Amino acid sequence: MEEIKVITPEELQKKLEAGEKLELVDVREDEEVVFGMIPGAKHIRMGEIPANLDYFDKDKEYIFICRSSHRSGNVCHYLQEHGYKVRNMIGGMLAWTGETEYTE
């Protein structure tokens, strides 16, 4: 199985602070994202990824986020096998020290 590319929370934070336009996808459950998401991230629960493949564009790279990076890693493997460009944020939200936004 091909290795999944990763990004650290620190690297991601620097890119966001530099104003880079990134495709962030948070795959946690509803009751987890209420505690805050990285600003600009789109919320698609892990179990809903297969039904939402048409959201993803094979020309873009997506960064996946969950609580600890385990689920997002699974999503990365799944999407990479389907030909998508993916990157997993190592450590997940447990390791994120940057800004978070709260959804209603």
N, CA, C and O atoms as CSV, one atom per row, in Angstrom:
chain,resi,resn,atom,element,x,y,z
A,1,MET,N,N,0.849,-1.195,0.000
A,1,MET,CA,C,0.000,0.000,0.000
A,1,MET,C,C,0.888,1.250,0.000
A,1,MET,O,O,1.862,1.338,0.748
A,2,GLU,N,N,0.543,2.176,-0.825
A,2,GLU,CA,C,1.341,3.394,-0.944
A,2,GLU,C,C,1.246,4.228,0.327
A,2,GLU,O,O,0.188,4.346,0.945
A,3,GLU,N,N,2.393,4.804,0.698
A,3,GLU,CA,C,2.420,5.646,1.899
A,3,GLU,C,C,1.525,6.865,1.717
A,3,GLU,O,O,1.394,7.409,0.621
A,4,ILE,N,N,0.917,7.274,2.818
A,4,ILE,CA,C,0.087,8.482,2.801
A,4,ILE,C,C,0.973,9.667,3.175
A,4,ILE,O,O,1.739,9.599,4.136
A,5,LYS,N,N,0.864,10.744,2.416
A,5,LYS,CA,C,1.598,11.967,2.764
A,5,LYS,C,C,0.974,12.553,4.021
A,5,LYS,O,O,-0.231,12.437,4.248
A,6,VAL,N,N,1.809,13.179,4.829
A,6,VAL,CA,C,1.312,13.772,6.063
A,6,VAL,C,C,1.687,15.245,6.135
A,6,VAL,O,O,2.531,15.733,5.384
A,7,ILE,N,N,1.039,15.930,7.051
A,7,ILE,CA,C,1.392,17.316,7.364
A,7,ILE,C,C,1.261,17.447,8.871
A,7,ILE,O,O,0.343,16.882,9.466
A,8,THR,N,N,2.165,18.182,9.488
A,8,THR,CA,C,2.055,18.373,10.932
A,8,THR,C,C,1.119,19.551,11.197
A,8,THR,O,O,0.927,20.401,10.328
A,9,PRO,N,N,0.533,19.602,12.405
A,9,PRO,CA,C,-0.309,20.766,12.735
A,9,PRO,C,C,0.458,22.075,12.588
A,9,PRO,O,O,-0.104,23.085,12.166
A,10,GLU,N,N,1.755,22.053,12.941
A,10,GLU,CA,C,2.573,23.271,12.850
A,10,GLU,C,C,2.723,23.715,11.396
A,10,GLU,O,O,2.603,24.900,11.084
A,11,GLU,N,N,2.988,22.746,10.506
A,11,GLU,CA,C,3.122,23.079,9.085
A,11,GLU,C,C,1.816,23.641,8.538
A,11,GLU,O,O,1.802,24.614,7.784
A,12,LEU,N,N,0.724,23.004,8.935
A,12,LEU,CA,C,-0.590,23.453,8.464
A,12,LEU,C,C,-0.872,24.872,8.950
A,12,LEU,O,O,-1.353,25.715,8.192
A,13,GLN,N,N,-0.570,25.124,10.213
A,13,GLN,CA,C,-0.807,26.450,10.781
A,13,GLN,C,C,-0.014,27.513,10.017
A,13,GLN,O,O,-0.541,28.585,9.719
A,14,LYS,N,N,1.252,27.216,9.698
A,14,LYS,CA,C,2.087,28.165,8.947
A,14,LYS,C,C,1.495,28.450,7.578
A,14,LYS,O,O,1.467,29.598,7.133
A,15,LYS,N,N,1.019,27.398,6.908
A,15,LYS,CA,C,0.419,27.582,5.580
A,15,LYS,C,C,-0.828,28.467,5.668
A,15,LYS,O,O,-1.026,29.354,4.837
A,16,LEU,N,N,-1.660,28.222,6.672
A,16,LEU,CA,C,-2.874,29.022,6.836
A,16,LEU,C,C,-2.521,30.470,7.149
A,16,LEU,O,O,-3.138,31.396,6.624
A,17,GLU,N,N,-1.520,30.658,8.012
A,17,GLU,CA,C,-1.110,32.021,8.377
A,17,GLU,C,C,-0.529,32.748,7.178
A,17,GLU,O,O,-0.615,33.972,7.082
A,18,ALA,N,N,0.069,31.982,6.254
A,18,ALA,CA,C,0.647,32.586,5.040
A,18,ALA,C,C,-0.433,32.858,3.996
A,18,ALA,O,O,-0.155,33.388,2.920
A,19,GLY,N,N,-1.683,32.483,4.335
A,19,GLY,CA,C,-2.792,32.765,3.438
A,19,GLY,C,C,-2.971,31.752,2.314
A,19,GLY,O,O,-3.673,32.023,1.340
A,20,GLU,N,N,-2.337,30.581,2.443
A,20,GLU,CA,C,-2.505,29.560,1.396
A,20,GLU,C,C,-3.940,29.062,1.387
A,20,GLU,O,O,-4.571,28.908,2.433
A,21,LYS,N,N,-4.440,28.814,0.189
A,21,LYS,CA,C,-5.802,28.289,0.033
A,21,LYS,C,C,-5.697,26.768,0.094
A,21,LYS,O,O,-5.154,26.141,-0.816
A,22,LEU,N,N,-6.210,26.187,1.154
A,22,LEU,CA,C,-6.094,24.747,1.354
A,22,LEU,C,C,-7.471,24.106,1.401
A,22,LEU,O,O,-8.456,24.734,1.792
A,23,GLU,N,N,-7.518,22.849,0.998
A,23,GLU,CA,C,-8.773,22.090,1.062
A,23,GLU,C,C,-8.707,21.219,2.309
A,23,GLU,O,O,-8.071,20.165,2.304
A,24,LEU,N,N,-9.369,21.664,3.381
A,24,LEU,CA,C,-9.339,20.932,4.644
A,24,LEU,C,C,-10.665,20.215,4.833
A,24,LEU,O,O,-11.729,20.791,4.608
A,25,VAL,N,N,-10.598,18.963,5.246
A,25,VAL,CA,C,-11.816,18.198,5.491
A,25,VAL,C,C,-11.713,17.544,6.865
A,25,VAL,O,O,-10.790,16.776,7.137
A,26,ASP,N,N,-12.682,17.865,7.728
A,26,ASP,CA,C,-12.733,17.316,9.086
A,26,ASP,C,C,-13.710,16.141,9.050
A,26,ASP,O,O,-14.882,16.307,8.712
A,27,VAL,N,N,-13.211,14.939,9.406
A,27,VAL,CA,C,-14.040,13.731,9.284
A,27,VAL,C,C,-14.603,13.251,10.628
A,27,VAL,O,O,-15.090,12.125,10.735
A,28,ARG,N,N,-14.533,14.110,11.647
A,28,ARG,CA,C,-15.054,13.715,12.959
A,28,ARG,C,C,-16.576,13.706,12.979
A,28,ARG,O,O,-17.229,14.168,12.044
A,29,GLU,N,N,-17.122,13.172,14.061
A,29,GLU,CA,C,-18.571,13.119,14.227
A,29,GLU,C,C,-19.098,14.486,14.661
A,29,GLU,O,O,-18.338,15.340,15.118
A,30,ASP,N,N,-20.409,14.681,14.512
A,30,ASP,CA,C,-21.041,15.959,14.850
A,30,ASP,C,C,-20.738,16.392,16.281
A,30,ASP,O,O,-20.462,17.563,16.543
A,31,GLU,N,N,-20.794,15.423,17.207
A,31,GLU,CA,C,-20.614,15.794,18.619
A,31,GLU,C,C,-19.163,16.156,18.929
A,31,GLU,O,O,-18.879,16.694,19.999
A,32,GLU,N,N,-18.239,15.866,18.005
A,32,GLU,CA,C,-16.837,16.256,18.214
A,32,GLU,C,C,-16.555,17.641,17.644
A,32,GLU,O,O,-15.832,18.429,18.254
A,33,VAL,N,N,-17.117,17.939,16.484
A,33,VAL,CA,C,-16.789,19.217,15.854
A,33,VAL,C,C,-17.375,20.409,16.594
A,33,VAL,O,O,-16.956,21.543,16.363
A,34,VAL,N,N,-18.339,20.171,17.483
A,34,VAL,CA,C,-18.878,21.299,18.253
A,34,VAL,C,C,-17.805,21.924,19.140
A,34,VAL,O,O,-17.933,23.072,19.565
A,35,PHE,N,N,-16.745,21.162,19.418
A,35,PHE,CA,C,-15.659,21.704,20.254
A,35,PHE,C,C,-14.676,22.529,19.436
A,35,PHE,O,O,-13.656,22.981,19.956
A,36,GLY,N,N,-14.976,22.722,18.174
A,36,GLY,CA,C,-14.140,23.598,17.349
A,36,GLY,C,C,-13.499,22.874,16.182
A,36,GLY,O,O,-13.055,21.731,16.289
A,37,MET,N,N,-13.467,23.588,15.057
A,37,MET,CA,C,-12.832,23.085,13.845
A,37,MET,C,C,-11.797,24.095,13.382
A,37,MET,O,O,-11.852,25.268,13.752
A,38,ILE,N,N,-10.862,23.639,12.579
A,38,ILE,CA,C,-9.897,24.565,11.989
A,38,ILE,C,C,-10.680,25.462,11.024
A,38,ILE,O,O,-11.449,24.958,10.206
A,39,PRO,N,N,-10.494,26.778,11.110
A,39,PRO,CA,C,-11.254,27.682,10.242
A,39,PRO,C,C,-11.100,27.305,8.768
A,39,PRO,O,O,-9.994,27.070,8.282
A,40,GLY,N,N,-12.222,27.255,8.079
A,40,GLY,CA,C,-12.190,26.937,6.656
A,40,GLY,C,C,-12.350,25.461,6.337
A,40,GLY,O,O,-12.505,25.092,5.173
A,41,ALA,N,N,-12.314,24.608,7.365
A,41,ALA,CA,C,-12.448,23.169,7.113
A,41,ALA,C,C,-13.890,22.828,6.772
A,41,ALA,O,O,-14.830,23.429,7.292
A,42,LYS,N,N,-14.041,21.856,5.892
A,42,LYS,CA,C,-15.377,21.368,5.568
A,42,LYS,C,C,-15.606,20.118,6.405
A,42,LYS,O,O,-14.706,19.291,6.559
A,43,HIS,N,N,-16.816,19.983,6.946
A,43,HIS,CA,C,-17.120,18.824,7.787
A,43,HIS,C,C,-17.836,17.757,6.969
A,43,HIS,O,O,-18.969,17.961,6.532
A,44,ILE,N,N,-17.178,16.622,6.763
A,44,ILE,CA,C,-17.823,15.458,6.149
A,44,ILE,C,C,-17.466,14.272,7.045
A,44,ILE,O,O,-16.306,13.863,7.098
A,45,ARG,N,N,-18.441,13.725,7.738
A,45,ARG,CA,C,-18.153,12.610,8.648
A,45,ARG,C,C,-17.521,11.441,7.897
A,45,ARG,O,O,-17.834,11.193,6.733
A,46,MET,N,N,-16.628,10.730,8.580
A,46,MET,CA,C,-15.910,9.628,7.951
A,46,MET,C,C,-16.848,8.675,7.226
A,46,MET,O,O,-16.574,8.273,6.095
A,47,GLY,N,N,-17.956,8.310,7.870
A,47,GLY,CA,C,-18.883,7.363,7.276
A,47,GLY,C,C,-19.595,7.877,6.042
A,47,GLY,O,O,-20.191,7.105,5.289
A,48,GLU,N,N,-19.530,9.199,5.835
A,48,GLU,CA,C,-20.221,9.791,4.685
A,48,GLU,C,C,-19.293,10.067,3.512
A,48,GLU,O,O,-19.737,10.526,2.460
A,49,ILE,N,N,-17.998,9.787,3.692
A,49,ILE,CA,C,-17.032,10.058,2.611
A,49,ILE,C,C,-17.395,9.302,1.322
A,49,ILE,O,O,-17.425,9.912,0.254
A,50,PRO,N,N,-17.674,7.979,1.395
A,50,PRO,CA,C,-17.976,7.264,0.140
A,50,PRO,C,C,-19.150,7.863,-0.629
A,50,PRO,O,O,-19.152,7.853,-1.860
A,51,ALA,N,N,-20.136,8.378,0.078
A,51,ALA,CA,C,-21.313,8.963,-0.569
A,51,ALA,C,C,-21.035,10.371,-1.103
A,51,ALA,O,O,-21.835,10.920,-1.860
A,52,ASN,N,N,-19.904,10.949,-0.708
A,52,ASN,CA,C,-19.583,12.328,-1.101
A,52,ASN,C,C,-18.390,12.423,-2.040
A,52,ASN,O,O,-17.763,13.478,-2.140
A,53,LEU,N,N,-18.074,11.341,-2.724
A,53,LEU,CA,C,-16.897,11.369,-3.595
A,53,LEU,C,C,-16.989,12.462,-4.658
A,53,LEU,O,O,-15.963,12.971,-5.107
A,54,ASP,N,N,-18.203,12.828,-5.063
A,54,ASP,CA,C,-18.333,13.864,-6.084
A,54,ASP,C,C,-17.942,15.250,-5.568
A,54,ASP,O,O,-17.779,16.181,-6.356
A,55,TYR,N,N,-17.793,15.389,-4.253
A,55,TYR,CA,C,-17.309,16.665,-3.693
A,55,TYR,C,C,-15.833,16.864,-4.036
A,55,TYR,O,O,-15.373,17.992,-4.214
A,56,PHE,N,N,-15.101,15.756,-4.125
A,56,PHE,CA,C,-13.647,15.826,-4.286
A,56,PHE,C,C,-13.241,15.949,-5.751
A,56,PHE,O,O,-13.844,15.349,-6.641
A,57,ASP,N,N,-12.202,16.742,-5.968
A,57,ASP,CA,C,-11.679,17.000,-7.303
A,57,ASP,C,C,-10.293,16.352,-7.361
A,57,ASP,O,O,-9.440,16.639,-6.520
A,58,LYS,N,N,-10.064,15.479,-8.350
A,58,LYS,CA,C,-8.784,14.766,-8.419
A,58,LYS,C,C,-7.594,15.682,-8.709
A,58,LYS,O,O,-6.444,15.263,-8.581
A,59,ASP,N,N,-7.865,16.923,-9.096
A,59,ASP,CA,C,-6.762,17.857,-9.373
A,59,ASP,C,C,-6.322,18.617,-8.123
A,59,ASP,O,O,-5.298,19.299,-8.135
A,60,LYS,N,N,-7.092,18.497,-7.054
A,60,LYS,CA,C,-6.750,19.224,-5.821
A,60,LYS,C,C,-6.228,18.262,-4.773
A,60,LYS,O,O,-6.506,17.063,-4.808
A,61,GLU,N,N,-5.456,18.819,-3.829
A,61,GLU,CA,C,-5.004,17.996,-2.703
A,61,GLU,C,C,-5.859,18.358,-1.485
A,61,GLU,O,O,-6.123,19.529,-1.216
A,62,TYR,N,N,-6.277,17.332,-0.767
A,62,TYR,CA,C,-7.114,17.525,0.414
A,62,TYR,C,C,-6.358,17.121,1.667
A,62,TYR,O,O,-5.653,16.112,1.682
A,63,ILE,N,N,-6.510,17.913,2.712
A,63,ILE,CA,C,-5.892,17.603,4.003
A,63,ILE,C,C,-7.008,17.134,4.928
A,63,ILE,O,O,-7.993,17.840,5.142
A,64,PHE,N,N,-6.837,15.930,5.475
A,64,PHE,CA,C,-7.866,15.334,6.322
A,64,PHE,C,C,-7.500,15.438,7.788
A,64,PHE,O,O,-6.340,15.297,8.175
A,65,ILE,N,N,-8.529,15.689,8.597
A,65,ILE,CA,C,-8.355,15.975,10.019
A,65,ILE,C,C,-9.370,15.167,10.809
A,65,ILE,O,O,-10.534,15.071,10.420
A,66,CYS,N,N,-8.923,14.580,11.933
A,66,CYS,CA,C,-9.874,14.003,12.886
A,66,CYS,C,C,-9.341,14.303,14.285
A,66,CYS,O,O,-8.575,15.249,14.467
A,67,ARG,N,N,-9.738,13.512,15.262
A,67,ARG,CA,C,-9.324,13.809,16.630
A,67,ARG,C,C,-7.853,13.499,16.843
A,67,ARG,O,O,-7.114,14.314,17.394
A,68,SER,N,N,-7.425,12.310,16.404
A,68,SER,CA,C,-6.052,11.881,16.691
A,68,SER,C,C,-5.255,11.518,15.445
A,68,SER,O,O,-4.077,11.178,15.550
A,69,SER,N,N,-5.861,11.580,14.291
A,69,SER,CA,C,-5.297,11.282,12.962
A,69,SER,C,C,-5.453,9.821,12.544
A,69,SER,O,O,-4.943,9.429,11.494
A,70,HIS,N,N,-6.149,9.007,13.346
A,70,HIS,CA,C,-6.365,7.608,12.986
A,70,HIS,C,C,-7.453,7.481,11.908
A,70,HIS,O,O,-7.236,6.861,10.867
A,71,ARG,N,N,-8.615,8.070,12.169
A,71,ARG,CA,C,-9.707,8.000,11.191
A,71,ARG,C,C,-9.360,8.728,9.906
A,71,ARG,O,O,-9.639,8.242,8.810
A,72,SER,N,N,-8.744,9.905,10.047
A,72,SER,CA,C,-8.385,10.643,8.834
A,72,SER,C,C,-7.374,9.850,8.010
A,72,SER,O,O,-7.363,9.944,6.783
A,73,GLY,N,N,-6.525,9.069,8.678
A,73,GLY,CA,C,-5.590,8.199,7.962
A,73,GLY,C,C,-6.330,7.147,7.152
A,73,GLY,O,O,-5.965,6.858,6.013
A,74,ASN,N,N,-7.382,6.571,7.751
A,74,ASN,CA,C,-8.197,5.578,7.030
A,74,ASN,C,C,-8.864,6.205,5.811
A,74,ASN,O,O,-8.907,5.608,4.735
A,75,VAL,N,N,-9.385,7.423,5.995
A,75,VAL,CA,C,-10.030,8.125,4.887
A,75,VAL,C,C,-9.002,8.393,3.785
A,75,VAL,O,O,-9.304,8.244,2.600
A,76,CYS,N,N,-7.785,8.787,4.178
A,76,CYS,CA,C,-6.726,9.050,3.199
A,76,CYS,C,C,-6.428,7.794,2.372
A,76,CYS,O,O,-6.311,7.872,1.149
A,77,HIS,N,N,-6.305,6.649,3.030
A,77,HIS,CA,C,-6.041,5.395,2.310
A,77,HIS,C,C,-7.158,5.114,1.309
A,77,HIS,O,O,-6.908,4.767,0.155
A,78,TYR,N,N,-8.379,5.270,1.772
A,78,TYR,CA,C,-9.546,4.996,0.931
A,78,TYR,C,C,-9.544,5.896,-0.314
A,78,TYR,O,O,-9.710,5.421,-1.437
A,79,LEU,N,N,-9.354,7.206,-0.091
A,79,LEU,CA,C,-9.414,8.142,-1.213
A,79,LEU,C,C,-8.210,8.005,-2.133
A,79,LEU,O,O,-8.334,8.159,-3.348
A,80,GLN,N,N,-7.051,7.719,-1.562
A,80,GLN,CA,C,-5.855,7.556,-2.387
A,80,GLN,C,C,-6.038,6.363,-3.335
A,80,GLN,O,O,-5.630,6.414,-4.495
A,81,GLU,N,N,-6.653,5.295,-2.828
A,81,GLU,CA,C,-6.940,4.131,-3.670
A,81,GLU,C,C,-7.894,4.477,-4.812
A,81,GLU,O,O,-7.902,3.810,-5.846
A,82,HIS,N,N,-8.695,5.524,-4.618
A,82,HIS,CA,C,-9.627,5.963,-5.657
A,82,HIS,C,C,-9.017,7.064,-6.535
A,82,HIS,O,O,-9.703,7.670,-7.359
A,83,GLY,N,N,-7.722,7.307,-6.342
A,83,GLY,CA,C,-7.026,8.249,-7.223
A,83,GLY,C,C,-7.024,9.702,-6.798
A,83,GLY,O,O,-6.733,10.584,-7.606
A,84,TYR,N,N,-7.348,9.966,-5.526
A,84,TYR,CA,C,-7.354,11.350,-5.046
A,84,TYR,C,C,-6.041,11.701,-4.355
A,84,TYR,O,O,-5.349,10.829,-3.829
A,85,LYS,N,N,-5.710,12.995,-4.365
A,85,LYS,CA,C,-4.493,13.480,-3.692
A,85,LYS,C,C,-4.869,13.860,-2.266
A,85,LYS,O,O,-5.726,14.713,-2.036
A,86,VAL,N,N,-4.215,13.214,-1.328
A,86,VAL,CA,C,-4.589,13.400,0.070
A,86,VAL,C,C,-3.369,13.590,0.954
A,86,VAL,O,O,-2.250,13.232,0.588
A,87,ARG,N,N,-3.614,14.160,2.126
A,87,ARG,CA,C,-2.580,14.351,3.134
A,87,ARG,C,C,-3.275,14.240,4.485
A,87,ARG,O,O,-4.381,14.751,4.660
A,88,ASN,N,N,-2.640,13.584,5.427
A,88,ASN,CA,C,-3.230,13.383,6.751
A,88,ASN,C,C,-2.552,14.315,7.753
A,88,ASN,O,O,-1.324,14.368,7.819
A,89,MET,N,N,-3.351,15.053,8.536
A,89,MET,CA,C,-2.751,15.891,9.584
A,89,MET,C,C,-2.447,15.017,10.789
A,89,MET,O,O,-3.346,14.547,11.487
A,90,ILE,N,N,-1.164,14.812,11.013
A,90,ILE,CA,C,-0.672,13.955,12.091
A,90,ILE,C,C,-1.033,14.529,13.453
A,90,ILE,O,O,-0.892,15.729,13.690
A,91,GLY,N,N,-1.499,13.662,14.344
A,91,GLY,CA,C,-1.827,14.108,15.698
A,91,GLY,C,C,-3.249,14.608,15.842
A,91,GLY,O,O,-3.778,14.684,16.951
A,92,GLY,N,N,-3.878,14.953,14.706
A,92,GLY,CA,C,-5.267,15.395,14.728
A,92,GLY,C,C,-5.494,16.631,15.582
A,92,GLY,O,O,-4.562,17.362,15.917
A,93,MET,N,N,-6.757,16.842,15.925
A,93,MET,CA,C,-7.122,18.032,16.689
A,93,MET,C,C,-6.525,18.019,18.092
A,93,MET,O,O,-6.406,19.070,18.723
A,94,LEU,N,N,-6.151,16.843,18.585
A,94,LEU,CA,C,-5.498,16.785,19.907
A,94,LEU,C,C,-4.181,17.554,19.874
A,94,LEU,O,O,-3.740,18.084,20.893
A,95,ALA,N,N,-3.558,17.613,18.699
A,95,ALA,CA,C,-2.250,18.268,18.571
A,95,ALA,C,C,-2.370,19.689,18.014
A,95,ALA,O,O,-1.375,20.408,17.926
A,96,TRP,N,N,-3.575,20.088,17.644
A,96,TRP,CA,C,-3.765,21.409,17.022
A,96,TRP,C,C,-3.754,22.496,18.074
A,96,TRP,O,O,-4.532,22.454,19.027
A,97,THR,N,N,-2.865,23.480,17.903
A,97,THR,CA,C,-2.792,24.577,18.870
A,97,THR,C,C,-3.242,25.887,18.236
A,97,THR,O,O,-3.287,26.926,18.895
A,98,GLY,N,N,-3.576,25.824,16.946
A,98,GLY,CA,C,-3.968,27.046,16.241
A,98,GLY,C,C,-5.404,27.445,16.563
A,98,GLY,O,O,-6.038,26.921,17.478
A,99,GLU,N,N,-5.872,28.375,15.786
A,99,GLU,CA,C,-7.218,28.919,15.946
A,99,GLU,C,C,-8.254,27.849,15.653
A,99,GLU,O,O,-8.034,26.967,14.822
A,100,THR,N,N,-9.371,27.931,16.334
A,100,THR,CA,C,-10.494,27.066,15.990
A,100,THR,C,C,-11.739,27.931,15.909
A,100,THR,O,O,-11.838,28.978,16.549
A,101,GLU,N,N,-12.690,27.465,15.104
A,101,GLU,CA,C,-13.956,28.187,15.038
A,101,GLU,C,C,-15.048,27.216,15.463
A,101,GLU,O,O,-14.937,26.003,15.285
A,102,TYR,N,N,-16.083,27.774,16.017
A,102,TYR,CA,C,-17.163,26.955,16.545
A,102,TYR,C,C,-18.381,27.086,15.675
A,102,TYR,O,O,-18.785,28.192,15.315
A,103,THR,N,N,-18.976,25.948,15.331
A,103,THR,CA,C,-20.184,25.978,14.520
A,103,THR,C,C,-21.363,25.907,15.458
A,103,THR,O,O,-21.250,25.392,16.570
A,104,GLU,N,N,-22.476,26.414,15.024
A,104,GLU,CA,C,-23.687,26.393,15.864
A,104,GLU,C,C,-24.187,24.979,16.043
A,104,GLU,O,O,-25.193,24.760,16.717
